[in-house]
Each structure stands twice: as structure tokens, then as C-alpha cells.
Amino acid sequence: MEWGSKETPKERPSSNNTIDMRPPQPAVTEARPYWFPDRGNARRIAAPPRELRKQNKQKIKELSKKIRNGIINDREANRLHILEKHITRTGGTKKALKNLKDTSSWIPNLNYNSINSIGKITNRKEINRIATSFYRSLYSNQHAIEQGTRTSPEKWNSEPKILPSEVRKAIVSQKSDKAPGPDGITNK
């Protein structure tokens, strides 16, 4: 059924008991179902009169709709094929659903503080460049340890001694009638 024709649309049942007024869509061909060469030709036609422009726009609209429906049908058929393949091979859908996942969230954004700029980076190429440079610098100087950074045994023993007032405070804070600990000190 063409636009502008006097034919009435065929009634098609739908889930909400309304009549679908759209004309039925033609079946998509098997070979390259979402590629239609007529679409480019419809755009290239130079038609100054208003009626021809409307007709070209209508052709483009119809072809775009066919292409969109072809892409959706192709994606759905591919999804069903992958699910069937994994179910027959393993009996489960877990691997198939992992295979069908279109995107994987890597690092959506990165809080980056450098000398020149501070902010949140969301560009994937920039995040990849920053992460690569970070790990490159981290692992390139793995064996270059400065001699002055190691602590000496004198620094280990330089902790302050425990004050007698701290000991008294700890003893008083214990509950009364408690058995003495391994040091034999009671809080009485």
C-alpha cells in the first residue's frame, strides 16, 4: 500500500486491542538485509519543485525505516543463533549472555591530578594514555631504590617509652575484680 492511495489499512491485532493503521512492512531480503542502494540515489536527486522534494523525503523515510527494521531483525536473528549454539553445546546460557554483551564498562571516568590540570577525565583515549604512562613509570624504575630511603636499626628503637601515667590510667580503666594478666598487675 503506497502513501496517498485510497486503500484502507489492514487490521492487525495488537496487545492493547487497537487497530494498527500502518501498512504492513515488506519482508527484508536475505543478502545484506539492511543495505539498500536506492537510499543514496533518493538523496542525490536534485528536485527543486516542492512535490518532488516531498516525494524524495518520503522515499528516504521509507528506505530508512526498512533499513532500521532490517538491522533490528538481523540483530535479533544473530542473538537467537548465538543462544541456540551455546545451549546445544553446553546446555547453559551464561556463556552466551557474556558473548552477547555489547559493551563492557572499563573505566568510565578518572580523577586525574597533574601539575597543570585537576579534574575528571572521561575520554577513553586520554584515560588509556594516562594509565599506560602510569604503569610504564611504575614498572620501569622497579630496581632503582635510593640508598637513603631505607630505615636504620637506630630508628626502630627510637620509639618513645611508655610513661608511668599511661600505665596507671590503663590499670584504673580496667573493670574491678578482674584476674591479673600475665604481668601480674591488678587494678587494686
C-alpha positions in Angstrom: 0.0 0.0 0.0 1.5 3.4 -1.1 1.1 6.7 0.7 -1.7 8.6 -0.9 -3.6 5.5 -2.2 -7.2 5.1 -1.3 -6.8 1.6 0.1 -7.7 1.1 3.7 -5.1 -0.3 6.0 -5.5 -3.9 7.1 -6.5 -4.5 10.6 -3.8 -6.2 12.6 -4.4 -7.4 16.2 -2.2 -5.9 18.8 -1.8 -6.4 22.6 -3.9 -3.4 23.6 -6.8 -4.1 21.3 -6.3 -1.1 19.0 -6.1 -1.1 15.2 -2.6 -0.6 13.7 -3.0 1.9 11.0 0.5 1.4 9.5 0.8 -0.5 6.2 2.4 -4.0 6.6 6.2 -3.9 6.1 7.7 -5.9 3.2 10.0 -8.8 4.0 13.7 -8.0 4.0 15.9 -9.9 1.6 18.4 -12.4 2.8 21.5 -10.9 1.2 22.7 -7.8 3.1 19.3 -7.2 4.7 20.0 -3.7 5.9 21.7 -2.2 2.8 19.5 -0.6 0.2 21.3 1.3 -2.7 18.2 3.3 -3.5 18.5 5.4 -0.4 21.7 7.2 -1.7 20.0 7.7 -5.1 17.0 9.3 -3.4 19.2 11.8 -1.6 21.2 12.7 -4.7 18.2 13.6 -6.9 18.0 17.4 -7.2 14.4 18.3 -7.4 13.5 21.9 -6.9 9.8 21.6 -7.1 8.1 21.1 -3.7 6.2 17.9 -4.6 9.4 16.1 -5.8 11.2 17.1 -2.6 8.3 15.7 -0.6 8.4 12.5 -2.6 12.2 12.2 -2.1 11.8 12.8 1.6 9.1 10.2 1.7 11.3 7.7 -0.2 14.2 8.3 2.1 11.9 7.9 5.1 10.6 4.6 3.8 14.0 3.3 3.0 15.4 4.4 6.4 12.5 2.5 8.1 13.3 -0.6 6.0 17.0 -0.4 6.9 16.2 0.2 10.6 13.8 -2.8 10.7 16.4 -4.9 8.8 19.1 -4.1 11.3 16.8 -4.9 14.2 15.8 -8.2 12.6 19.4 -9.1 11.8 20.5 -8.4 15.4 17.6 -10.5 16.8 18.4 -13.4 14.5 22.1 -13.3 15.4 21.2 -13.2 19.1 18.9 -16.2 18.8 21.6 -18.1 16.8 24.3 -17.5 19.5 21.9 -18.5 22.3 20.9 -21.7 20.4 24.5 -22.6 19.7 25.6 -22.2 23.4 22.5 -24.1 24.7 23.1 -27.0 22.4 26.8 -27.1 23.1 26.8 -26.6 26.9 23.2 -26.6 28.0 23.5 -23.2 29.6 23.1 -19.5 28.8 25.7 -17.9 31.0 28.5 -18.0 28.4 26.1 -17.0 25.6 25.0 -13.9 27.6 28.6 -13.0 28.2 29.2 -13.3 24.4 26.2 -11.2 23.6 27.1 -8.3 25.9 27.9 -5.5 23.6 29.8 -3.2 26.0 31.9 -3.7 29.0 32.5 -0.9 31.5 36.2 -0.4 31.7 36.9 2.8 33.4 34.1 5.3 32.9 36.0 8.3 34.3 39.3 9.0 36.0 40.0 11.6 38.6 43.4 12.9 37.4 45.6 15.3 39.3 48.6 16.6 37.5 50.7 19.7 37.9 48.8 21.6 35.1 45.3 20.3 35.4 43.0 18.8 38.1 39.7 17.2 37.0 37.7 14.3 35.9 38.7 12.7 32.5 36.0 10.8 30.6 37.7 10.4 27.2 38.7 6.8 26.8 41.9 7.6 24.7 43.1 10.0 27.4 42.3 7.5 30.2 44.2 4.8 28.3 47.2 7.2 27.8 47.3 8.2 31.5 47.1 4.6 32.7 49.8 3.4 30.2 52.2 6.2 31.3 51.5 5.5 35.0 52.2 1.7 34.7 55.2 2.3 32.4 56.8 4.6 35.0 55.8 2.3 37.9 57.5 -0.8 36.4 60.4 0.9 34.6 62.1 2.0 37.9 61.4 -1.2 39.8 65.1 -1.8 40.8 66.2 1.8 41.2 65.9 2.2 45.0 67.6 5.1 46.6 70.1 4.3 49.4 68.8 7.0 51.8 65.2 5.7 51.9 66.0 2.5 54.0 65.5 2.9 57.7 68.3 2.1 60.1 68.0 -0.1 63.2 68.6 3.0 65.4 65.3 4.5 64.1 63.4 1.3 65.1 64.4 1.6 68.7 63.7 5.4 68.8 60.0 4.9 69.8 59.1 6.8 73.0 59.0 4.8 76.2 55.6 4.2 78.0 55.1 6.8 80.7 54.1 5.7 84.2 51.0 7.9 84.0 49.8 5.9 80.9 50.2 2.6 82.9 48.2 4.0 85.8 45.4 5.2 83.5 45.2 1.8 81.8 45.1 0.0 85.2 42.3 2.3 86.6 40.3 1.9 83.4 40.0 -1.9 83.8 37.0 -3.4 85.5 37.4 -4.3 89.1 37.6 -7.9 90.3 39.4 -9.0 87.2 42.1 -11.6 87.3 45.6 -10.3 86.7 47.1 -10.6 83.3 50.4 -12.3 82.5 52.3 -9.4 84.1 50.6 -10.0 87.5 49.3 -6.4 87.9 45.9 -6.0 89.4 43.9 -2.8 89.4 43.6 -2.6 93.2 
